[in-house]
C-alpha cells in the first residue's frame, strides 16, 4: 500500500548534518509537525538517515501527539496526516528529506488488534455460523460468506457459475432475505427497498405492529369474557341476567363486537356500567389503547351516523385482518428472519475484522458435538488457532507452518488427561498423514491445563512480536 509520509520540523542542527539527503516536497495535509526541540541523537538513532526509527504513540488527542523514541526521549508533535494514530501505536519512521524535514511511515504497528481476535476465539461462542467437516474443510471455509464479494466479482467476470455462488452462506442468506422483505413489505404496506438494512427496519416495524395488534386482540377477548374460567364466566352472566341485560348477554354470546360496544357505551352514559365491574374494567383497558381504527370507531359510536359507524367498524375489521396476517407471518417467519439478519450481521462483522487485520480472519464454528472457533493468520508463517468446547471439556491448538517450507509445528491444549495421552500417542499416525501431503511434522507438544489458563498459554505459545503490521 502507499507509504504515507510524516513531515515535521525537528531542529536545525539535524538538518545541517544531513545535507546529502534529497529534499522532497510533501503536501500540507500529510504533515506532522514536531514541536519539541531535541538534540542530534535523532540522527544517531536513524543511523544518519539511513535507518528507521521506531516510536511509540504515548498520547493522541485531536492533532496533538506525543511520540516516545527508543531511548525514552519524548517528542511533541502536531498530527496533520490522514492517519488516525492512537495511543499505543508503534510507528516506524524513515527520514526522507530535510527541506522541510520529512519522514515516511514505513510501518504502523497496532497492538491489541490480533489480541481482540484471540479474545473472540476464547470467549463463549454464540450460535455457530458455520458447520465444518474434515472432509470438506476448504469448501466449508470458502462458502462461509466471508469471501462472497470476491465470488460475486468473479461471477461478473464469468469466472464463476451462478450455482457455485449460491453455495455461499451469504448468498443463501441474501436470497432468503429478499423473499421475506418482499412478502413483509406487502403485508406492511410499505415500499420494497430490497436491502439488508431494510430487512432490519421491517422486522422492527413488524414487531411494533404485532405487539399493538396483540394488545387489541387481548383487550377484545377480555371484553367478551374469554379469559375467565368457567365459574367466573357463569357468575358474570348470572349478574347480567339479574340486571336484565339481555342485549349485552346476546352480544357476548354471539361475539358481536359492534353491538357489544353499543350496549356498553349506553350503560356508561346511564352510569350503570359500574354494576358490572369485570366488563367495566375490560372496557377501560380497551379505551386506553392508541390504535387509530379503534379510537375512530368508539368516537363514531358516540356521535356518528349509522353509515359512519359501519365504515369505522369495517376499517377496524380490516385492521384486525391485517394484524392476524402479520401475527401469522411473525409466528412462522419472524424468528427465522431475525436469525438470518443476525447471521448476516455476524458475517459482515467477520468480514470487517478480516479487513482490519489484513492477513487474519476469525469465525465461530460447529464441529460434530463441539462448538468453538477458528482463527487463520497469514504473514511470514501460516498460523491456525482453534478451540472446541465439549461441555466442560475442551481442546485447543496452534498450528504453524512457515511459507518458505512445509514444516508444521503443532501445540495442543486440553483439560482432559485421556485426550492429552491420545494426542501424544498420535504423533506417528499424524506424521504419516501429513507426509502424504508433502508436509513434515517438525514439532508436536501437548499441554494439560485448566480452561482459565488457556488463553495465556496460547498467547505464550504464539511466536510473535506482539504487534501486528497493519500499514
C-alpha positions, 0 to 999 in steps of 0.5 A, spaced: 500 500 500 502 507 499 507 509 504 504 515 507 509 520 509 510 524 516 513 531 515 515 535 521 520 540 523 525 537 528 531 542 529 536 545 525 542 542 527 539 535 524 538 538 518 545 541 517 548 534 518 544 531 513 545 535 507 546 529 502 539 527 503 534 529 497 529 534 499 522 532 497 516 536 497 510 533 501 503 536 501 500 540 507 495 535 509 500 529 510 504 533 515 506 532 522 509 537 525 514 536 531 514 541 536 519 539 541 526 541 540 531 535 541 538 534 540 542 530 534 541 523 537 535 523 532 540 522 527 544 517 531 538 513 532 536 513 524 543 511 523 544 518 519 538 517 515 539 511 513 535 507 518 528 507 521 526 509 527 521 506 531 516 510 536 511 509 540 504 513 540 504 515 548 498 520 547 493 522 541 488 527 542 485 531 536 492 533 532 496 533 538 501 527 539 506 525 543 511 520 540 516 516 545 523 514 541 527 508 543 531 511 548 525 514 552 526 521 549 519 524 548 517 528 542 511 533 541 508 533 535 502 536 531 498 530 527 496 533 520 496 526 516 490 522 514 492 517 519 488 516 525 494 514 530 492 512 537 495 511 543 499 505 543 501 505 536 508 503 534 510 507 528 516 506 524 519 512 521 524 513 515 527 520 514 526 522 507 528 529 506 530 535 510 527 541 506 522 541 510 524 535 514 520 529 512 519 522 514 515 516 511 511 511 515 514 505 513 510 501 518 504 502 523 504 497 528 497 496 532 497 492 538 491 489 541 488 488 534 490 480 533 489 480 541 481 482 540 481 476 535 484 471 540 479 474 545 473 472 540 476 465 539 476 464 547 470 467 549 463 463 549 461 462 542 454 464 540 450 460 535 455 457 530 455 460 523 458 455 520 458 447 520 465 444 518 467 437 516 474 434 515 472 432 509 470 438 506 474 443 510 476 448 504 469 448 501 466 449 508 471 455 509 470 458 502 462 458 502 462 461 509 460 468 506 466 471 508 469 471 501 462 472 497 464 479 494 470 476 491 465 470 488 460 475 486 466 479 482 468 473 479 461 471 477 461 478 473 467 476 470 464 469 468 469 466 472 464 463 476 457 459 475 451 462 478 450 455 482 457 455 485 455 462 488 449 460 491 453 455 495 455 461 499 452 462 506 451 469 504 448 468 498 443 463 501 442 468 506 441 474 501 436 470 497 432 468 503 432 475 505 429 478 499 423 473 499 421 475 506 422 483 505 418 482 499 412 478 502 413 483 509 413 489 505 406 487 502 403 485 508 406 492 511 404 496 506 410 499 505 415 500 499 420 494 497 427 497 498 430 490 497 436 491 502 439 488 508 438 494 512 431 494 510 430 487 512 432 490 519 427 496 519 421 491 517 422 486 522 422 492 527 416 495 524 413 488 524 414 487 531 411 494 533 405 492 529 404 485 532 405 487 539 399 493 538 395 488 534 396 483 540 394 488 545 387 489 541 386 482 540 387 481 548 383 487 550 377 484 545 377 477 548 377 480 555 371 484 553 367 478 551 369 474 557 374 469 554 379 469 559 375 467 565 374 460 567 368 457 567 365 459 574 367 466 573 364 466 566 357 463 569 357 468 575 358 474 570 352 472 566 348 470 572 349 478 574 347 480 567 341 476 567 339 479 574 340 486 571 336 484 565 341 485 560 339 481 555 342 485 549 349 485 552 348 477 554 346 476 546 352 480 544 357 476 548 354 470 546 354 471 539 361 475 539 358 481 536 363 486 537 359 492 534 353 491 538 357 489 544 360 496 544 353 499 543 350 496 549 356 498 553 357 505 551 349 506 553 350 503 560 356 508 561 352 514 559 346 511 564 352 510 569 350 503 570 356 500 567 359 500 574 354 494 576 358 490 572 365 491 574 369 485 570 366 488 563 367 495 566 374 494 567 375 490 560 372 496 557 377 501 560 383 497 558 380 497 551 379 505 551 386 506 553 389 503 547 392 508 541 390 504 535 387 509 530 381 504 527 379 503 534 379 510 537 375 512 530 370 507 531 368 508 539 368 516 537 363 514 531 359 510 536 358 516 540 356 521 535 356 518 528 351 516 523 349 509 522 353 509 515 359 512 519 359 507 524 359 501 519 365 504 515 369 505 522 367 498 524 369 495 517 376 499 517 377 496 524 375 489 521 380 490 516 385 492 521 384 486 525 385 482 518 391 485 517 394 484 524 392 476 524 396 476 517 402 479 520 401 475 527 401 469 522 407 471 518 411 473 525 409 466 528 412 462 522 417 467 519 419 472 524 424 468 528 427 465 522 428 472 519 431 475 525 436 469 525 438 470 518 439 478 519 443 476 525 447 471 521 448 476 516 450 481 521 455 476 524 458 475 517 459 482 515 462 483 522 467 477 520 468 480 514 470 487 517 475 484 522 478 480 516 479 487 513 482 490 519 487 485 520 489 484 513 492 477 513 487 474 519 480 472 519 476 469 525 469 465 525 465 461 530 464 454 528 460 447 529 464 441 529 460 434 530 458 435 538 463 441 539 462 448 538 468 453 538 472 457 533 477 458 528 482 463 527 487 463 520 493 468 520 497 469 514 504 473 514 511 470 514 508 463 517 501 460 516 498 460 523 491 456 525 488 457 532 482 453 534 478 451 540 472 446 541 468 446 547 465 439 549 461 441 555 466 442 560 471 439 556 475 442 551 481 442 546 485 447 543 491 448 538 496 452 534 498 450 528 504 453 524 507 452 518 512 457 515 511 459 507 518 458 505 517 450 507 512 445 509 514 444 516 508 444 521 509 445 528 503 443 532 501 445 540 495 442 543 491 444 549 486 440 553 483 439 560 482 432 559 488 427 561 485 421 556 485 426 550 492 429 552 495 421 552 491 420 545 494 426 542 501 424 544 500 417 542 498 420 535 504 423 533 506 417 528 499 416 525 499 424 524 506 424 521 504 419 516 498 423 514 501 429 513 507 426 509 502 424 504 501 431 503 508 433 502 508 436 509 513 434 515 511 434 522 517 438 525 514 439 532 508 436 536 507 438 544 501 437 548 499 441 554 494 439 560 491 445 563 485 448 566 480 452 561 482 459 565 489 458 563 488 457 556 488 463 553 495 465 556 498 459 554 496 460 547 498 467 547 505 464 550 505 459 545 504 464 539 511 466 536 510 473 535 512 480 536 506 482 539 504 487 534 501 486 528 503 490 521 497 493 519 500 499 514 
